[in-house]
Amino acid sequence: MLTTTATTPEVIDNLTSGVYPAFAMLAGMQLDLFTPLGDGPMSADQLADAIGVGSAKLKPLLYSLVTANLLTVDGEVFSNTPEADHFLVQGSQII
């Protein structure tokens, strides 16, 4: 008798769980949003003005970067994590 196993999304979930934070980091690097935050915490509106984008479209990315542990948020104010400050700010170790 032929037995079948249940199909689950585990393989796909495992792959995508690593891709989305990487895409968020890449978008943040392309917008160079880590550099202004290297000077200190900013609201989404302040950061949007600093990098020349709309804050409504920037906010989801900022919260994705919080989830990826590259930014922190306190109320409505965002800051780089120590890793982002060290590696993702223009003039830092990598950039």
PyMOL Python script that loads the backbone (N, CA, C, O; Angstrom):
from pymol import cmd

cmd.read_pdbstr("""\
ATOM      1  N   MET A   1       0.831  -1.171   0.000  1.00  0.00           N
ATOM      2  CA  MET A   1       0.000   0.000   0.000  1.00  0.00           C
ATOM      3  C   MET A   1       0.884   1.247   0.000  1.00  0.00           C
ATOM      4  O   MET A   1       1.898   1.296   0.697  1.00  0.00           O
ATOM      5  N   LEU A   2       0.506   2.223  -0.763  1.00  0.00           N
ATOM      6  CA  LEU A   2       1.241   3.474  -0.890  1.00  0.00           C
ATOM      7  C   LEU A   2       0.868   4.422   0.242  1.00  0.00           C
ATOM      8  O   LEU A   2      -0.310   4.646   0.519  1.00  0.00           O
ATOM      9  N   THR A   3       1.878   4.971   0.886  1.00  0.00           N
ATOM     10  CA  THR A   3       1.586   5.951   1.938  1.00  0.00           C
ATOM     11  C   THR A   3       1.999   7.335   1.446  1.00  0.00           C
ATOM     12  O   THR A   3       2.963   7.486   0.695  1.00  0.00           O
ATOM     13  N   THR A   4       1.270   8.307   1.874  1.00  0.00           N
ATOM     14  CA  THR A   4       1.589   9.686   1.496  1.00  0.00           C
ATOM     15  C   THR A   4       1.838  10.495   2.759  1.00  0.00           C
ATOM     16  O   THR A   4       1.284  10.221   3.824  1.00  0.00           O
ATOM     17  N   THR A   5       2.664  11.472   2.608  1.00  0.00           N
ATOM     18  CA  THR A   5       2.923  12.358   3.740  1.00  0.00           C
ATOM     19  C   THR A   5       2.251  13.696   3.466  1.00  0.00           C
ATOM     20  O   THR A   5       2.067  14.104   2.320  1.00  0.00           O
ATOM     21  N   ALA A   6       1.901  14.350   4.534  1.00  0.00           N
ATOM     22  CA  ALA A   6       1.251  15.648   4.395  1.00  0.00           C
ATOM     23  C   ALA A   6       2.254  16.673   3.873  1.00  0.00           C
ATOM     24  O   ALA A   6       3.420  16.685   4.267  1.00  0.00           O
ATOM     25  N   THR A   7       1.785  17.504   3.007  1.00  0.00           N
ATOM     26  CA  THR A   7       2.611  18.577   2.481  1.00  0.00           C
ATOM     27  C   THR A   7       2.450  19.791   3.385  1.00  0.00           C
ATOM     28  O   THR A   7       1.335  20.227   3.673  1.00  0.00           O
ATOM     29  N   THR A   8       3.585  20.329   3.828  1.00  0.00           N
ATOM     30  CA  THR A   8       3.542  21.507   4.699  1.00  0.00           C
ATOM     31  C   THR A   8       4.405  22.615   4.087  1.00  0.00           C
ATOM     32  O   THR A   8       5.282  22.340   3.268  1.00  0.00           O
ATOM     33  N   PRO A   9       4.159  23.845   4.479  1.00  0.00           N
ATOM     34  CA  PRO A   9       4.936  24.963   3.926  1.00  0.00           C
ATOM     35  C   PRO A   9       6.264  25.205   4.643  1.00  0.00           C
ATOM     36  O   PRO A   9       6.879  26.253   4.452  1.00  0.00           O
ATOM     37  N   GLU A  10       6.714  24.263   5.459  1.00  0.00           N
ATOM     38  CA  GLU A  10       7.899  24.470   6.296  1.00  0.00           C
ATOM     39  C   GLU A  10       9.143  24.851   5.489  1.00  0.00           C
ATOM     40  O   GLU A  10       9.867  25.769   5.873  1.00  0.00           O
ATOM     41  N   VAL A  11       9.396  24.162   4.387  1.00  0.00           N
ATOM     42  CA  VAL A  11      10.584  24.457   3.584  1.00  0.00           C
ATOM     43  C   VAL A  11      10.513  25.887   3.044  1.00  0.00           C
ATOM     44  O   VAL A  11      11.492  26.631   3.103  1.00  0.00           O
ATOM     45  N   ILE A  12       9.365  26.253   2.528  1.00  0.00           N
ATOM     46  CA  ILE A  12       9.183  27.602   1.979  1.00  0.00           C
ATOM     47  C   ILE A  12       9.298  28.639   3.088  1.00  0.00           C
ATOM     48  O   ILE A  12       9.959  29.662   2.909  1.00  0.00           O
ATOM     49  N   ASP A  13       8.669  28.392   4.223  1.00  0.00           N
ATOM     50  CA  ASP A  13       8.731  29.327   5.354  1.00  0.00           C
ATOM     51  C   ASP A  13      10.165  29.537   5.818  1.00  0.00           C
ATOM     52  O   ASP A  13      10.567  30.664   6.106  1.00  0.00           O
ATOM     53  N   ASN A  14      10.932  28.464   5.892  1.00  0.00           N
ATOM     54  CA  ASN A  14      12.328  28.582   6.323  1.00  0.00           C
ATOM     55  C   ASN A  14      13.148  29.435   5.355  1.00  0.00           C
ATOM     56  O   ASN A  14      13.996  30.222   5.778  1.00  0.00           O
ATOM     57  N   LEU A  15      12.895  29.279   4.072  1.00  0.00           N
ATOM     58  CA  LEU A  15      13.627  30.071   3.082  1.00  0.00           C
ATOM     59  C   LEU A  15      13.235  31.543   3.129  1.00  0.00           C
ATOM     60  O   LEU A  15      14.098  32.421   3.095  1.00  0.00           O
ATOM     61  N   THR A  16      11.942  31.810   3.206  1.00  0.00           N
ATOM     62  CA  THR A  16      11.504  33.204   3.184  1.00  0.00           C
ATOM     63  C   THR A  16      11.818  33.938   4.474  1.00  0.00           C
ATOM     64  O   THR A  16      11.952  35.162   4.466  1.00  0.00           O
ATOM     65  N   SER A  17      11.939  33.224   5.576  1.00  0.00           N
ATOM     66  CA  SER A  17      12.224  33.916   6.833  1.00  0.00           C
ATOM     67  C   SER A  17      13.599  34.573   6.807  1.00  0.00           C
ATOM     68  O   SER A  17      13.834  35.526   7.549  1.00  0.00           O
ATOM     69  N   GLY A  18      14.496  34.095   5.986  1.00  0.00           N
ATOM     70  CA  GLY A  18      15.805  34.716   5.856  1.00  0.00           C
ATOM     71  C   GLY A  18      15.878  35.745   4.741  1.00  0.00           C
ATOM     72  O   GLY A  18      16.736  36.627   4.765  1.00  0.00           O
ATOM     73  N   VAL A  19      14.987  35.641   3.769  1.00  0.00           N
ATOM     74  CA  VAL A  19      15.025  36.535   2.615  1.00  0.00           C
ATOM     75  C   VAL A  19      14.454  37.908   2.949  1.00  0.00           C
ATOM     76  O   VAL A  19      15.048  38.921   2.580  1.00  0.00           O
ATOM     77  N   TYR A  20      13.324  37.967   3.635  1.00  0.00           N
ATOM     78  CA  TYR A  20      12.667  39.251   3.873  1.00  0.00           C
ATOM     79  C   TYR A  20      13.515  40.212   4.700  1.00  0.00           C
ATOM     80  O   TYR A  20      13.587  41.389   4.346  1.00  0.00           O
ATOM     81  N   PRO A  21      14.159  39.778   5.780  1.00  0.00           N
ATOM     82  CA  PRO A  21      15.042  40.718   6.490  1.00  0.00           C
ATOM     83  C   PRO A  21      16.211  41.194   5.617  1.00  0.00           C
ATOM     84  O   PRO A  21      16.636  42.344   5.719  1.00  0.00           O
ATOM     85  N   ALA A  22      16.722  40.315   4.770  1.00  0.00           N
ATOM     86  CA  ALA A  22      17.821  40.703   3.878  1.00  0.00           C
ATOM     87  C   ALA A  22      17.354  41.750   2.869  1.00  0.00           C
ATOM     88  O   ALA A  22      18.080  42.702   2.581  1.00  0.00           O
ATOM     89  N   PHE A  23      16.142  41.577   2.329  1.00  0.00           N
ATOM     90  CA  PHE A  23      15.591  42.577   1.406  1.00  0.00           C
ATOM     91  C   PHE A  23      15.376  43.909   2.116  1.00  0.00           C
ATOM     92  O   PHE A  23      15.629  44.965   1.537  1.00  0.00           O
ATOM     93  N   ALA A  24      14.913  43.871   3.356  1.00  0.00           N
ATOM     94  CA  ALA A  24      14.719  45.105   4.123  1.00  0.00           C
ATOM     95  C   ALA A  24      16.061  45.801   4.332  1.00  0.00           C
ATOM     96  O   ALA A  24      16.158  47.018   4.177  1.00  0.00           O
ATOM     97  N   MET A  25      17.091  45.040   4.681  1.00  0.00           N
ATOM     98  CA  MET A  25      18.415  45.627   4.871  1.00  0.00           C
ATOM     99  C   MET A  25      18.920  46.245   3.570  1.00  0.00           C
ATOM    100  O   MET A  25      19.459  47.352   3.580  1.00  0.00           O
ATOM    101  N   LEU A  26      18.750  45.543   2.457  1.00  0.00           N
ATOM    102  CA  LEU A  26      19.185  46.051   1.163  1.00  0.00           C
ATOM    103  C   LEU A  26      18.460  47.349   0.819  1.00  0.00           C
ATOM    104  O   LEU A  26      19.084  48.303   0.355  1.00  0.00           O
ATOM    105  N   ALA A  27      17.151  47.392   1.042  1.00  0.00           N
ATOM    106  CA  ALA A  27      16.386  48.615   0.772  1.00  0.00           C
ATOM    107  C   ALA A  27      16.879  49.759   1.649  1.00  0.00           C
ATOM    108  O   ALA A  27      17.029  50.886   1.176  1.00  0.00           O
ATOM    109  N   GLY A  28      17.130  49.477   2.920  1.00  0.00           N
ATOM    110  CA  GLY A  28      17.653  50.500   3.824  1.00  0.00           C
ATOM    111  C   GLY A  28      19.010  51.006   3.384  1.00  0.00           C
ATOM    112  O   GLY A  28      19.302  52.197   3.495  1.00  0.00           O
ATOM    113  N   MET A  29      19.843  50.102   2.883  1.00  0.00           N
ATOM    114  CA  MET A  29      21.167  50.497   2.392  1.00  0.00           C
ATOM    115  C   MET A  29      21.049  51.329   1.119  1.00  0.00           C
ATOM    116  O   MET A  29      21.774  52.310   0.950  1.00  0.00           O
ATOM    117  N   GLN A  30      20.140  50.946   0.221  1.00  0.00           N
ATOM    118  CA  GLN A  30      19.965  51.698  -1.019  1.00  0.00           C
ATOM    119  C   GLN A  30      19.437  53.106  -0.743  1.00  0.00           C
ATOM    120  O   GLN A  30      19.807  54.059  -1.429  1.00  0.00           O
ATOM    121  N   LEU A  31      18.574  53.229   0.262  1.00  0.00           N
ATOM    122  CA  LEU A  31      18.059  54.550   0.647  1.00  0.00           C
ATOM    123  C   LEU A  31      19.044  55.311   1.528  1.00  0.00           C
ATOM    124  O   LEU A  31      18.856  56.501   1.779  1.00  0.00           O
ATOM    125  N   ASP A  32      20.069  54.651   1.990  1.00  0.00           N
ATOM    126  CA  ASP A  32      21.060  55.197   2.915  1.00  0.00           C
ATOM    127  C   ASP A  32      20.390  55.774   4.161  1.00  0.00           C
ATOM    128  O   ASP A  32      20.746  56.862   4.615  1.00  0.00           O
ATOM    129  N   LEU A  33      19.422  55.045   4.709  1.00  0.00           N
ATOM    130  CA  LEU A  33      18.715  55.549   5.891  1.00  0.00           C
ATOM    131  C   LEU A  33      19.480  55.319   7.186  1.00  0.00           C
ATOM    132  O   LEU A  33      19.170  55.940   8.202  1.00  0.00           O
ATOM    133  N   PHE A  34      20.470  54.440   7.166  1.00  0.00           N
ATOM    134  CA  PHE A  34      21.242  54.189   8.384  1.00  0.00           C
ATOM    135  C   PHE A  34      22.188  55.349   8.704  1.00  0.00           C
ATOM    136  O   PHE A  34      22.488  55.605   9.871  1.00  0.00           O
ATOM    137  N   THR A  35      22.658  56.049   7.663  1.00  0.00           N
ATOM    138  CA  THR A  35      23.617  57.136   7.885  1.00  0.00           C
ATOM    139  C   THR A  35      23.026  58.297   8.678  1.00  0.00           C
ATOM    140  O   THR A  35      23.643  58.718   9.657  1.00  0.00           O
ATOM    141  N   PRO A  36      21.852  58.843   8.306  1.00  0.00           N
ATOM    142  CA  PRO A  36      21.300  59.922   9.132  1.00  0.00           C
ATOM    143  C   PRO A  36      20.983  59.462  10.557  1.00  0.00           C
ATOM    144  O   PRO A  36      21.101  60.242  11.502  1.00  0.00           O
ATOM    145  N   LEU A  37      20.583  58.206  10.710  1.00  0.00           N
ATOM    146  CA  LEU A  37      20.307  57.683  12.055  1.00  0.00           C
ATOM    147  C   LEU A  37      21.595  57.503  12.849  1.00  0.00           C
ATOM    148  O   LEU A  37      21.556  57.387  14.074  1.00  0.00           O
ATOM    149  N   GLY A  38      22.726  57.480  12.170  1.00  0.00           N
ATOM    150  CA  GLY A  38      24.005  57.419  12.862  1.00  0.00           C
ATOM    151  C   GLY A  38      24.282  58.674  13.678  1.00  0.00           C
ATOM    152  O   GLY A  38      25.087  58.656  14.609  1.00  0.00           O
ATOM    153  N   ASP A  39      23.603  59.770  13.320  1.00  0.00           N
ATOM    154  CA  ASP A  39      23.749  61.030  14.060  1.00  0.00           C
ATOM    155  C   ASP A  39      22.811  61.114  15.256  1.00  0.00           C
ATOM    156  O   ASP A  39      22.933  62.015  16.086  1.00  0.00           O
ATOM    157  N   GLY A  40      21.871  60.167  15.344  1.00  0.00           N
ATOM    158  CA  GLY A  40      20.949  60.153  16.478  1.00  0.00           C
ATOM    159  C   GLY A  40      19.555  59.738  16.058  1.00  0.00           C
ATOM    160  O   GLY A  40      19.256  59.664  14.866  1.00  0.00           O
ATOM    161  N   PRO A  41      18.697  59.467  17.036  1.00  0.00           N
ATOM    162  CA  PRO A  41      17.332  59.005  16.772  1.00  0.00           C
ATOM    163  C   PRO A  41      16.517  60.022  15.971  1.00  0.00           C
ATOM    164  O   PRO A  41      16.724  61.231  16.077  1.00  0.00           O
ATOM    165  N   MET A  42      15.583  59.501  15.166  1.00  0.00           N
ATOM    166  CA  MET A  42      14.709  60.344  14.352  1.00  0.00           C
ATOM    167  C   MET A  42      13.336  59.702  14.241  1.00  0.00           C
ATOM    168  O   MET A  42      13.198  58.480  14.309  1.00  0.00           O
ATOM    169  N   SER A  43      12.331  60.538  14.072  1.00  0.00           N
ATOM    170  CA  SER A  43      10.997  60.030  13.749  1.00  0.00           C
ATOM    171  C   SER A  43      10.996  59.620  12.275  1.00  0.00           C
ATOM    172  O   SER A  43      11.916  59.955  11.529  1.00  0.00           O
ATOM    173  N   ALA A  44       9.965  58.900  11.869  1.00  0.00           N
ATOM    174  CA  ALA A  44       9.850  58.498  10.463  1.00  0.00           C
ATOM    175  C   ALA A  44       9.765  59.730   9.570  1.00  0.00           C
ATOM    176  O   ALA A  44      10.348  59.746   8.487  1.00  0.00           O
ATOM    177  N   ASP A  45       9.045  60.764  10.011  1.00  0.00           N
ATOM    178  CA  ASP A  45       8.925  61.992   9.219  1.00  0.00           C
ATOM    179  C   ASP A  45      10.279  62.686   9.069  1.00  0.00           C
ATOM    180  O   ASP A  45      10.629  63.131   7.976  1.00  0.00           O
ATOM    181  N   GLN A  46      11.033  62.780  10.146  1.00  0.00           N
ATOM    182  CA  GLN A  46      12.358  63.408  10.083  1.00  0.00           C
ATOM    183  C   GLN A  46      13.295  62.630   9.166  1.00  0.00           C
ATOM    184  O   GLN A  46      14.025  63.213   8.365  1.00  0.00           O
ATOM    185  N   LEU A  47      13.265  61.316   9.294  1.00  0.00           N
ATOM    186  CA  LEU A  47      14.129  60.481   8.464  1.00  0.00           C
ATOM    187  C   LEU A  47      13.713  60.565   7.001  1.00  0.00           C
ATOM    188  O   LEU A  47      14.566  60.638   6.116  1.00  0.00           O
ATOM    189  N   ALA A  48      12.405  60.556   6.739  1.00  0.00           N
ATOM    190  CA  ALA A  48      11.910  60.674   5.368  1.00  0.00           C
ATOM    191  C   ALA A  48      12.394  61.975   4.736  1.00  0.00           C
ATOM    192  O   ALA A  48      12.824  61.985   3.582  1.00  0.00           O
ATOM    193  N   ASP A  49      12.326  63.068   5.485  1.00  0.00           N
ATOM    194  CA  ASP A  49      12.831  64.351   4.976  1.00  0.00           C
ATOM    195  C   ASP A  49      14.333  64.280   4.717  1.00  0.00           C
ATOM    196  O   ASP A  49      14.818  64.808   3.717  1.00  0.00           O
ATOM    197  N   ALA A  50      15.060  63.635   5.607  1.00  0.00           N
ATOM    198  CA  ALA A  50      16.522  63.555   5.487  1.00  0.00           C
ATOM    199  C   ALA A  50      16.963  62.780   4.249  1.00  0.00           C
ATOM    200  O   ALA A  50      17.985  63.102   3.643  1.00  0.00           O
ATOM    201  N   ILE A  51      16.191  61.756   3.871  1.00  0.00           N
ATOM    202  CA  ILE A  51      16.596  60.928   2.723  1.00  0.00           C
ATOM    203  C   ILE A  51      15.749  61.189   1.478  1.00  0.00           C
ATOM    204  O   ILE A  51      15.986  60.590   0.429  1.00  0.00           O
ATOM    205  N   GLY A  52      14.760  62.083   1.591  1.00  0.00           N
ATOM    206  CA  GLY A  52      13.980  62.483   0.425  1.00  0.00           C
ATOM    207  C   GLY A  52      12.950  61.493  -0.060  1.00  0.00           C
ATOM    208  O   GLY A  52      12.781  61.310  -1.266  1.00  0.00           O
ATOM    209  N   VAL A  53      12.257  60.846   0.868  1.00  0.00           N
ATOM    210  CA  VAL A  53      11.173  59.923   0.501  1.00  0.00           C
ATOM    211  C   VAL A  53       9.931  60.261   1.318  1.00  0.00           C
ATOM    212  O   VAL A  53      10.004  61.034   2.273  1.00  0.00           O
ATOM    213  N   GLY A  54       8.798  59.685   0.946  1.00  0.00           N
ATOM    214  CA  GLY A  54       7.563  59.886   1.694  1.00  0.00           C
ATOM    215  C   GLY A  54       7.538  59.029   2.946  1.00  0.00           C
ATOM    216  O   GLY A  54       7.903  57.854   2.910  1.00  0.00           O
ATOM    217  N   SER A  55       7.108  59.616   4.051  1.00  0.00           N
ATOM    218  CA  SER A  55       7.125  58.874   5.317  1.00  0.00           C
ATOM    219  C   SER A  55       6.108  57.739   5.344  1.00  0.00           C
ATOM    220  O   SER A  55       6.337  56.730   6.011  1.00  0.00           O
ATOM    221  N   ALA A  56       4.991  57.881   4.632  1.00  0.00           N
ATOM    222  CA  ALA A  56       3.980  56.818   4.631  1.00  0.00           C
ATOM    223  C   ALA A  56       4.541  55.532   4.032  1.00  0.00           C
ATOM    224  O   ALA A  56       4.211  54.439   4.491  1.00  0.00           O
ATOM    225  N   LYS A  57       5.375  55.655   3.027  1.00  0.00           N
ATOM    226  CA  LYS A  57       5.974  54.465   2.407  1.00  0.00           C
ATOM    227  C   LYS A  57       7.210  53.995   3.159  1.00  0.00           C
ATOM    228  O   LYS A  57       7.600  52.833   3.045  1.00  0.00           O
ATOM    229  N   LEU A  58       7.827  54.884   3.924  1.00  0.00           N
ATOM    230  CA  LEU A  58       9.029  54.525   4.667  1.00  0.00           C
ATOM    231  C   LEU A  58       8.712  53.740   5.936  1.00  0.00           C
ATOM    232  O   LEU A  58       9.479  52.859   6.324  1.00  0.00           O
ATOM    233  N   LYS A  59       7.596  54.050   6.581  1.00  0.00           N
ATOM    234  CA  LYS A  59       7.277  53.430   7.875  1.00  0.00           C
ATOM    235  C   LYS A  59       7.265  51.905   7.844  1.00  0.00           C
ATOM    236  O   LYS A  59       7.843  51.289   8.740  1.00  0.00           O
ATOM    237  N   PRO A  60       6.632  51.261   6.854  1.00  0.00           N
ATOM    238  CA  PRO A  60       6.676  49.784   6.854  1.00  0.00           C
ATOM    239  C   PRO A  60       8.099  49.238   6.787  1.00  0.00           C
ATOM    240  O   PRO A  60       8.409  48.232   7.425  1.00  0.00           O
ATOM    241  N   LEU A  61       8.961  49.894   6.020  1.00  0.00           N
ATOM    242  CA  LEU A  61      10.358  49.458   5.942  1.00  0.00           C
ATOM    243  C   LEU A  61      11.040  49.620   7.293  1.00  0.00           C
ATOM    244  O   LEU A  61      11.779  48.735   7.721  1.00  0.00           O
ATOM    245  N   LEU A  62      10.801  50.739   7.968  1.00  0.00           N
ATOM    246  CA  LEU A  62      11.422  50.966   9.272  1.00  0.00           C
ATOM    247  C   LEU A  62      11.025  49.880  10.261  1.00  0.00           C
ATOM    248  O   LEU A  62      11.867  49.362  10.994  1.00  0.00           O
ATOM    249  N   TYR A  63       9.737  49.535  10.281  1.00  0.00           N
ATOM    250  CA  TYR A  63       9.299  48.486  11.208  1.00  0.00           C
ATOM    251  C   TYR A  63       9.847  47.115  10.805  1.00  0.00           C
ATOM    252  O   TYR A  63      10.086  46.271  11.668  1.00  0.00           O
ATOM    253  N   SER A  64      10.047  46.883   9.510  1.00  0.00           N
ATOM    254  CA  SER A  64      10.696  45.641   9.073  1.00  0.00           C
ATOM    255  C   SER A  64      12.137  45.593   9.560  1.00  0.00           C
ATOM    256  O   SER A  64      12.634  44.532   9.937  1.00  0.00           O
ATOM    257  N   LEU A  65      12.804  46.733   9.552  1.00  0.00           N
ATOM    258  CA  LEU A  65      14.185  46.794  10.035  1.00  0.00           C
ATOM    259  C   LEU A  65      14.260  46.645  11.548  1.00  0.00           C
ATOM    260  O   LEU A  65      15.261  46.161  12.076  1.00  0.00           O
ATOM    261  N   VAL A  66      13.210  47.058  12.247  1.00  0.00           N
ATOM    262  CA  VAL A  66      13.133  46.804  13.693  1.00  0.00           C
ATOM    263  C   VAL A  66      13.031  45.300  13.924  1.00  0.00           C
ATOM    264  O   VAL A  66      13.727  44.746  14.775  1.00  0.00           O
ATOM    265  N   THR A  67      12.161  44.646  13.163  1.00  0.00           N
ATOM    266  CA  THR A  67      11.998  43.195  13.279  1.00  0.00           C
ATOM    267  C   THR A  67      13.292  42.461  12.933  1.00  0.00           C
ATOM    268  O   THR A  67      13.583  41.407  13.499  1.00  0.00           O
ATOM    269  N   ALA A  68      14.063  43.021  12.005  1.00  0.00           N
ATOM    270  CA  ALA A  68      15.335  42.414  11.595  1.00  0.00           C
ATOM    271  C   ALA A  68      16.476  42.750  12.556  1.00  0.00           C
ATOM    272  O   ALA A  68      17.619  42.353  12.328  1.00  0.00           O
ATOM    273  N   ASN A  69      16.169  43.477  13.623  1.00  0.00           N
ATOM    274  CA  ASN A  69      17.168  43.869  14.638  1.00  0.00           C
ATOM    275  C   ASN A  69      18.256  44.790  14.095  1.00  0.00           C
ATOM    276  O   ASN A  69      19.397  44.754  14.557  1.00  0.00           O
ATOM    277  N   LEU A  70      17.898  45.619  13.110  1.00  0.00           N
ATOM    278  CA  LEU A  70      18.827  46.626  12.603  1.00  0.00           C
ATOM    279  C   LEU A  70      18.468  48.022  13.098  1.00  0.00           C
ATOM    280  O   LEU A  70      19.313  48.917  13.112  1.00  0.00           O
ATOM    281  N   LEU A  71      17.211  48.206  13.504  1.00  0.00           N
ATOM    282  CA  LEU A  71      16.752  49.454  14.113  1.00  0.00           C
ATOM    283  C   LEU A  71      16.027  49.128  15.404  1.00  0.00           C
ATOM    284  O   LEU A  71      15.566  48.005  15.608  1.00  0.00           O
ATOM    285  N   THR A  72      15.931  50.121  16.271  1.00  0.00           N
ATOM    286  CA  THR A  72      15.068  50.035  17.447  1.00  0.00           C
ATOM    287  C   THR A  72      14.055  51.161  17.335  1.00  0.00           C
ATOM    288  O   THR A  72      14.283  52.149  16.637  1.00  0.00           O
ATOM    289  N   VAL A  73      12.939  51.005  18.027  1.00  0.00           N
ATOM    290  CA  VAL A  73      11.925  52.055  18.037  1.00  0.00           C
ATOM    291  C   VAL A  73      11.489  52.282  19.473  1.00  0.00           C
ATOM    292  O   VAL A  73      11.257  51.338  20.228  1.00  0.00           O
ATOM    293  N   ASP A  74      11.382  53.550  19.831  1.00  0.00           N
ATOM    294  CA  ASP A  74      10.900  53.952  21.151  1.00  0.00           C
ATOM    295  C   ASP A  74       9.792  54.960  20.908  1.00  0.00           C
ATOM    296  O   ASP A  74      10.050  56.118  20.581  1.00  0.00           O
ATOM    297  N   GLY A  75       8.557  54.508  21.069  1.00  0.00           N
ATOM    298  CA  GLY A  75       7.424  55.357  20.700  1.00  0.00           C
ATOM    299  C   GLY A  75       7.382  55.478  19.190  1.00  0.00           C
ATOM    300  O   GLY A  75       7.091  54.507  18.493  1.00  0.00           O
ATOM    301  N   GLU A  76       7.669  56.660  18.686  1.00  0.00           N
ATOM    302  CA  GLU A  76       7.684  56.904  17.238  1.00  0.00           C
ATOM    303  C   GLU A  76       9.078  57.288  16.747  1.00  0.00           C
ATOM    304  O   GLU A  76       9.228  57.799  15.637  1.00  0.00           O
ATOM    305  N   VAL A  77      10.090  57.045  17.565  1.00  0.00           N
ATOM    306  CA  VAL A  77      11.454  57.466  17.240  1.00  0.00           C
ATOM    307  C   VAL A  77      12.325  56.233  16.980  1.00  0.00           C
ATOM    308  O   VAL A  77      12.364  55.304  17.786  1.00  0.00           O
ATOM    309  N   PHE A  78      13.015  56.245  15.850  1.00  0.00           N
ATOM    310  CA  PHE A  78      13.838  55.119  15.417  1.00  0.00           C
ATOM    311  C   PHE A  78      15.313  55.417  15.638  1.00  0.00           C
ATOM    312  O   PHE A  78      15.757  56.559  15.525  1.00  0.00           O
ATOM    313  N   SER A  79      16.067  54.363  15.955  1.00  0.00           N
ATOM    314  CA  SER A  79      17.517  54.455  16.147  1.00  0.00           C
ATOM    315  C   SER A  79      18.174  53.240  15.513  1.00  0.00           C
ATOM    316  O   SER A  79      17.561  52.178  15.401  1.00  0.00           O
ATOM    317  N   ASN A  80      19.416  53.401  15.102  1.00  0.00           N
ATOM    318  CA  ASN A  80      20.215  52.261  14.652  1.00  0.00           C
ATOM    319  C   ASN A  80      20.543  51.368  15.842  1.00  0.00           C
ATOM    320  O   ASN A  80      20.688  51.845  16.967  1.00  0.00           O
ATOM    321  N   THR A  81      20.657  50.078  15.585  1.00  0.00           N
ATOM    322  CA  THR A  81      21.250  49.184  16.574  1.00  0.00           C
ATOM    323  C   THR A  81      22.766  49.382  16.499  1.00  0.00           C
ATOM    324  O   THR A  81      23.258  49.976  15.539  1.00  0.00           O
ATOM    325  N   PRO A  82      23.504  48.903  17.481  1.00  0.00           N
ATOM    326  CA  PRO A  82      24.972  49.021  17.405  1.00  0.00           C
ATOM    327  C   PRO A  82      25.553  48.390  16.136  1.00  0.00           C
ATOM    328  O   PRO A  82      26.521  48.902  15.574  1.00  0.00           O
ATOM    329  N   GLU A  83      24.967  47.286  15.689  1.00  0.00           N
ATOM    330  CA  GLU A  83      25.454  46.621  14.470  1.00  0.00           C
ATOM    331  C   GLU A  83      25.240  47.514  13.246  1.00  0.00           C
ATOM    332  O   GLU A  83      26.129  47.643  12.405  1.00  0.00           O
ATOM    333  N   ALA A  84      24.059  48.127  13.150  1.00  0.00           N
ATOM    334  CA  ALA A  84      23.785  49.021  12.019  1.00  0.00           C
ATOM    335  C   ALA A  84      24.713  50.227  12.057  1.00  0.00           C
ATOM    336  O   ALA A  84      25.224  50.651  11.021  1.00  0.00           O
ATOM    337  N   ASP A  85      24.934  50.782  13.245  1.00  0.00           N
ATOM    338  CA  ASP A  85      25.862  51.915  13.367  1.00  0.00           C
ATOM    339  C   ASP A  85      27.267  51.529  12.911  1.00  0.00           C
ATOM    340  O   ASP A  85      27.947  52.306  12.241  1.00  0.00           O
ATOM    341  N   HIS A  86      27.685  50.348  13.274  1.00  0.00           N
ATOM    342  CA  HIS A  86      29.060  49.923  12.995  1.00  0.00           C
ATOM    343  C   HIS A  86      29.273  49.533  11.532  1.00  0.00           C
ATOM    344  O   HIS A  86      30.317  49.834  10.954  1.00  0.00           O
ATOM    345  N   PHE A  87      28.280  48.861  10.933  1.00  0.00           N
ATOM    346  CA  PHE A  87      28.486  48.292   9.610  1.00  0.00           C
ATOM    347  C   PHE A  87      27.705  48.952   8.477  1.00  0.00           C
ATOM    348  O   PHE A  87      28.082  48.785   7.317  1.00  0.00           O
ATOM    349  N   LEU A  88      26.634  49.694   8.760  1.00  0.00           N
ATOM    350  CA  LEU A  88      25.750  50.167   7.692  1.00  0.00           C
ATOM    351  C   LEU A  88      25.706  51.680   7.527  1.00  0.00           C
ATOM    352  O   LEU A  88      24.996  52.177   6.653  1.00  0.00           O
ATOM    353  N   VAL A  89      26.434  52.414   8.330  1.00  0.00           N
ATOM    354  CA  VAL A  89      26.507  53.871   8.200  1.00  0.00           C
ATOM    355  C   VAL A  89      27.635  54.207   7.229  1.00  0.00           C
ATOM    356  O   VAL A  89      28.716  53.624   7.304  1.00  0.00           O
ATOM    357  N   GLN A  90      27.381  55.156   6.308  1.00  0.00           N
ATOM    358  CA  GLN A  90      28.425  55.580   5.365  1.00  0.00           C
ATOM    359  C   GLN A  90      29.689  55.948   6.132  1.00  0.00           C
ATOM    360  O   GLN A  90      29.635  56.688   7.114  1.00  0.00           O
ATOM    361  N   GLY A  91      30.818  55.430   5.681  1.00  0.00           N
ATOM    362  CA  GLY A  91      32.087  55.690   6.336  1.00  0.00           C
ATOM    363  C   GLY A  91      32.413  54.711   7.449  1.00  0.00           C
ATOM    364  O   GLY A  91      33.452  54.821   8.099  1.00  0.00           O
ATOM    365  N   SER A  92      31.512  53.744   7.669  1.00  0.00           N
ATOM    366  CA  SER A  92      31.759  52.741   8.709  1.00  0.00           C
ATOM    367  C   SER A  92      32.595  51.601   8.135  1.00  0.00           C
ATOM    368  O   SER A  92      33.208  51.746   7.077  1.00  0.00           O
ATOM    369  N   GLN A  93      32.619  50.488   8.824  1.00  0.00           N
ATOM    370  CA  GLN A  93      33.489  49.363   8.469  1.00  0.00           C
ATOM    371  C   GLN A  93      33.265  48.800   7.067  1.00  0.00           C
ATOM    372  O   GLN A  93      34.234  48.500   6.369  1.00  0.00           O
ATOM    373  N   ILE A  94      32.005  48.650   6.637  1.00  0.00           N
ATOM    374  CA  ILE A  94      31.728  47.990   5.357  1.00  0.00           C
ATOM    375  C   ILE A  94      31.476  48.995   4.243  1.00  0.00           C
ATOM    376  O   ILE A  94      32.003  48.841   3.142  1.00  0.00           O
ATOM    377  N   ILE A  95      30.690  50.008   4.511  1.00  0.00           N
ATOM    378  CA  ILE A  95      30.253  50.938   3.466  1.00  0.00           C
ATOM    379  C   ILE A  95      31.340  51.938   3.151  1.00  0.00           C
ATOM    380  O   ILE A  95      31.155  52.802   2.294  1.00  0.00           O
TER     381      ILE A  95
END
""", "prot")
cmd.dss("prot")
cmd.show_as("cartoon", "prot")
cmd.util.cbc("prot")
cmd.orient("prot")
